[in-house]
Each structure stands twice: as C-alpha cells, then as structure tokens.
Amino acid sequence: MADQTRGDASTTRHGVADDLMLLLFSPASGTIAGENTLFYVLAGAVLTDLALEGAVRADDLGVRGTVVTAEGDTAPDDEILRTMWTYISEKPRGVQTVLAAIGPQLRSPVLDRLVERGDLRRTRGKALGFIPTETLELGDTGRREQLVAAVRATLVDGAEPTARTATLAALLSASGALPTLHPEIPWSTPVATRAKELERGDFAADAAAAAVTRTMTAVIVNAMIVAGVTSAR
C-alpha cells in the first residue's frame, strides 16, 4: 500500500537534515547513500540547523575541546530540533557526544517527513507473505531537483552559496557520499577541492547567521573526522 499522505503545516518545514537526506536519496536505485554513517551526518545537519536558528553556539575550550551550548530559554517548535536542543540545554556537551546521542534517533522521523511532504513516495508491503518491505521513489515536489541545482552551482559553477547550501555541500563531502551524485553533480578534482574548502567553513560570512554556521560546519566536520566517519574516503 502506498504511503503518500502530505503533512499539514507542522510538517512542512524543510530542515537541513531533511534536505540532506533528500540529496542522499538516489532516484535510480531507490536507496539512501551512506547508510552506515547516516546517523552521524543527519545529526550534524540538525546541529547546524540549530546554529542557523541561533539556538546553539560552539565554544572552543582549548584542551577540553569544543562544546555546544543551548541559547535562549525556549525550545524550538520543530520536534527534531527540539529533541537535540533539549539534550544540549541540560548542560554544555561535546560535539561528538551530541552527534552520537541524537543521531541514531533521526533516520525514521526525517524519512517520515519527506514522505509526508511528498518529496519521497514510500510503498510498504511484505515479501514471502510476512517479511516487511519498503520501497522508496522520488516524489513530484521538485524539491530534490532544486537542491541538486543549488549544490551543483556552488561546486561546479563557482556560485557563492548561501550558508544553508554551503552546509549541505560540506556535509555531503564529509560523509563521503558526494561522488555518488555523479553525474547530477559531475565529480572532478576541482569539485572535490571546493567541497573540502566548504568543509573547513570557507565561504562568505557577511551575515551573522552565516558566520555562526561557518564555524559550526567546520566544528561538525572536524568531529566527524575524529570519529572516523570520513576515514573511508
């Protein structure tokens, strides 16, 4: 039975993690790239989203490493952001601790939102009459095409990205999944070089939000490297 129900206004927000999973989805195979480390990458996207919202900040404590601290007294309305913000609000925590604690909870709710919005279509059934199966197909919202175009313009055409697009490209690169988007985003040495620059937070940061996001992106990518997420690249 096809699961294609569109969500109401409470599920229509496009989170960074939502867009990242949509980019990682392959329409040709119906699979999501990088499943083995997906939890870590999605958690990094949620943490960056919180930074974009001004809900967290990163503090370099020197030999103690970098910790993230919740900003403000009100939890975000978005349920996925709220879960991570609440965890961080209990006390400042190391970035790796946050990613490892929250990441394993994210795949299902993020995928559900993509289906509810119609970005993806999900068909559930049973193999041999009792083994649950799930088939994913690209929806007709055009969201993934827009995201691919924005990342391609940044990496291939040299366009100056928004903070959000820069974050998506950086996390795709850090996850090791960027080459899987070829030929939608042609893979080449210049593309790889530009993606590595974005991993380091090397993009324009004129606006305060962009500056915060640039710092958080670099912090998250570094945590992924330390955790071995990017070691297989």
C-alpha positions in Angstrom: 0.0 0.0 0.0 1.4 3.4 -1.0 2.2 5.8 1.8 1.8 9.2 0.2 0.0 11.3 2.7 1.0 15.0 2.7 1.7 16.7 6.0 0.0 19.7 7.5 1.7 23.0 8.2 3.5 21.5 11.2 5.4 19.1 9.0 6.2 21.4 6.0 9.3 23.0 7.4 12.4 22.0 5.4 15.1 21.2 7.9 18.7 20.9 6.9 18.6 17.2 7.8 15.5 16.7 5.6 17.3 18.3 2.6 20.5 16.4 3.3 18.6 13.0 3.3 16.8 14.0 0.1 20.1 14.8 -1.6 21.5 11.4 -0.4 18.5 9.6 -1.9 19.2 8.0 -5.3 16.2 8.1 -7.6 17.8 5.4 -9.8 18.2 2.8 -7.1 15.7 4.0 -4.5 18.3 3.9 -1.8 19.9 6.4 0.6 23.7 6.7 0.2 25.9 6.3 3.3 23.5 4.4 5.5 26.4 3.1 7.7 27.2 6.6 8.9 23.9 8.3 8.1 23.0 8.9 11.8 26.1 10.9 12.3 25.7 13.0 9.2 22.0 13.7 9.9 22.9 14.7 13.5 25.4 17.2 12.1 22.7 18.6 9.9 20.4 19.1 12.8 23.1 20.8 14.9 23.9 23.1 12.0 20.2 23.9 11.7 20.1 24.9 15.4 23.0 27.2 14.7 21.2 28.8 11.8 18.2 29.4 14.1 20.5 30.9 16.7 19.5 28.2 19.2 23.1 26.9 20.0 26.6 28.2 20.0 30.0 26.4 19.8 32.7 27.3 22.3 36.4 26.3 21.9 37.6 25.3 25.4 41.2 24.6 24.3 42.5 21.3 25.6 38.9 20.4 26.6 37.8 20.6 23.0 34.8 22.3 21.5 31.4 22.2 23.3 28.0 23.3 22.2 25.7 25.3 24.5 22.0 26.0 24.1 21.0 29.6 23.5 17.7 31.1 24.9 15.2 29.7 27.2 12.6 28.4 24.7 12.8 25.2 22.9 12.4 25.2 19.1 8.9 24.4 17.7 10.3 21.9 15.3 10.2 18.5 17.0 13.5 17.2 15.6 15.3 20.4 16.6 13.6 20.4 20.0 14.9 17.0 20.8 18.6 17.9 20.3 18.2 21.4 21.8 16.7 19.9 25.0 19.6 17.5 25.3 22.1 20.3 24.9 20.2 22.6 27.2 20.8 20.2 30.1 24.5 21.2 30.1 27.1 22.1 27.6 28.2 19.0 25.7 31.0 17.9 23.4 30.0 17.9 19.7 30.8 14.2 19.3 28.7 13.4 22.3 25.7 15.2 20.9 26.0 13.6 17.4 26.4 10.1 18.8 23.5 10.5 21.3 20.9 12.1 19.0 21.9 10.7 15.6 20.5 7.1 15.9 17.0 8.5 16.5 16.9 10.6 13.3 16.5 8.4 10.2 12.9 7.4 10.8 11.4 10.8 11.6 13.4 12.6 8.9 12.3 10.0 6.3 8.7 10.2 7.6 8.7 14.0 7.0 10.0 13.6 3.4 7.2 11.2 2.7 4.5 13.3 4.4 5.5 16.3 2.3 5.6 14.3 -0.9 9.3 14.7 -1.5 9.5 10.9 -1.5 6.9 8.2 -2.0 7.0 5.1 0.1 5.4 1.8 -0.6 5.2 -0.8 2.1 4.5 -4.5 1.6 5.6 -8.0 2.6 7.9 -10.5 1.0 7.0 -14.1 1.3 3.9 -13.0 2.9 5.4 -11.9 6.2 8.8 -10.1 5.8 8.1 -6.3 5.8 9.5 -4.4 2.8 9.8 -0.8 1.9 10.3 0.8 -1.5 11.2 4.5 -1.9 10.7 6.6 -5.0 11.2 10.3 -5.7 8.1 12.4 -5.3 6.9 15.1 -7.6 7.5 18.2 -5.5 10.7 19.2 -7.3 12.5 19.8 -4.0 15.4 17.4 -4.7 16.0 18.9 -8.2 16.2 22.4 -6.6 18.7 21.2 -4.0 20.9 19.4 -6.6 20.9 22.5 -8.8 22.0 24.7 -5.8 24.8 22.4 -4.8 25.9 21.9 -8.4 26.0 25.7 -8.9 28.2 26.0 -5.9 30.6 23.2 -6.6 30.8 23.1 -10.4 29.9 26.7 -11.5 31.6 28.5 -8.6 28.5 30.3 -7.4 28.7 31.9 -3.9 26.4 29.7 -1.8 24.0 30.6 1.0 25.0 29.3 4.4 22.5 26.5 4.1 23.7 25.3 0.7 27.3 25.5 1.8 26.4 23.4 4.8 24.7 20.8 2.6 27.7 20.6 0.3 30.1 20.3 3.2 28.2 17.5 4.9 27.8 15.6 1.6 31.6 15.9 1.2 32.4 14.9 4.8 30.1 11.9 4.6 32.0 10.6 1.6 28.7 10.4 -0.4 29.3 13.4 -2.8 30.7 11.2 -5.6 27.5 9.1 -5.6 25.7 12.2 -7.0 27.6 12.0 -10.3 26.5 12.8 -13.0 23.9 15.1 -11.4 26.9 16.9 -9.8 29.8 15.9 -12.0 32.7 14.6 -9.9 36.1 16.1 -10.6 39.2 17.3 -8.8 38.1 20.9 -8.7 34.7 19.9 -7.3 36.4 17.8 -4.6 38.7 20.7 -3.8 35.9 23.2 -3.4 33.9 20.8 -1.3 36.9 20.4 1.1 37.1 24.2 1.3 33.4 24.3 2.4 34.1 21.5 5.0 36.6 24.0 6.5 33.9 26.7 6.6 35.5 28.6 3.7 32.5 30.5 2.4 31.3 34.1 2.7 30.0 35.0 6.1 28.9 38.6 5.9 25.7 38.0 7.8 25.8 37.0 11.5 23.9 33.8 10.8 26.3 32.8 8.1 29.3 33.4 10.3 27.9 31.2 13.0 27.0 28.5 10.5 30.5 28.6 9.0 32.0 28.0 12.4 29.6 25.2 13.3 30.1 23.5 9.9 33.9 23.3 10.5 33.4 22.1 14.1 31.0 19.3 13.0 33.2 18.1 10.1 36.2 18.0 12.5 34.1 15.9 14.9 33.2 13.5 12.0 36.8 13.2 11.1 37.9 12.4 14.7 35.1 9.9 14.9 36.3 8.1 11.8 33.2 8.9 9.8 35.2 10.2 6.9 38.1 7.8 7.2 36.9 5.6 4.3 37.1 8.4 1.7 
